[in-house]
Amino acid sequence: MDREYIQWYSPALQKNMEMLIFGSGGAIVLFFPARMGRFYDYENWRVIEVLREKIEKRYIQVCCVDSFDCESFYSSGFHPSQKITRHMQYEQYILQEVMPFLNKKNPGSFKIVAGCSLGAFHAVNISLRHPGIFNKVIGMSGRYDLAAQIGHYDDLFDGYWDENVYFNMPTQYLSNLNDEEKLLLIRQATYVLAVGREDVVLENNVLLSNMLTEKGISNSLYIWDKEAHQARAWRQMVINYL
């Protein structure tokens, strides 16, 4: 299986960013790591290994990017307004640096964006905010409103709220999205959500699925037995959904 380590200095983030790319052709899979995760986690957790056959047969080419969560949502040193600004800078890193690089490396490919845990949030949010880039979106064990306390997950903004926060929380802004031109682009993608029956984010996933359906956006919600917020479940999910 082809494996390539890549690093460059990101103008958007003003720091070196790393990634791993597995495979040499097929549909591009942009894979966001779990909460505060690293670009090598999915390899270490054997998530990539279960995809070996699809990668070696050139069905998919997987790009595992690094997270920026410790310097945005989970930074203890920033005001909440700075946290969301830093997140939006990370989004620009993905849009202006990573995606052009992948498109040049593998032009004309079907594009999938995926993630587990907070990576699921990143995948869903970037696809809704910037439709037309990705053809398929896969969120595994995600929560889609970081500004609300859900179970043991805290409000990451400590009650702070502004337009930037609002327009980055899918289950806040989606129901009020009425721009038909943008909705038409969003409807060109297919959304897959997977979550455990005992996961604290189950209701949030059901809410997002219902919102997508109400907007005419193709989506499937898969509810797994017990708790699925763990690498063991994610190894099985990627086999089914990637």
ABEGO torsion letter per residue (X at the ends): XBBBBBBBBBAAAGBBBBBBBBEABEBBBBBBBBBGBBAAAAAAAGAAAAAAAAAAAGABBBBBBBBAAAABAABAABBAAAAAAAAAAAAAAAAAAAAAAAAAABBGBBBBBBBBEAAAAAAAAAAAABBGABABBBBBGBBABAABBBEABBBAAGGBBBAAAAAABAAAAAAABABAAAAAAAAABBBBBBBBAABAAAAAAAAAAAAAAAAGBBBBBBBBBEBABBAAAAAAAAAAAX
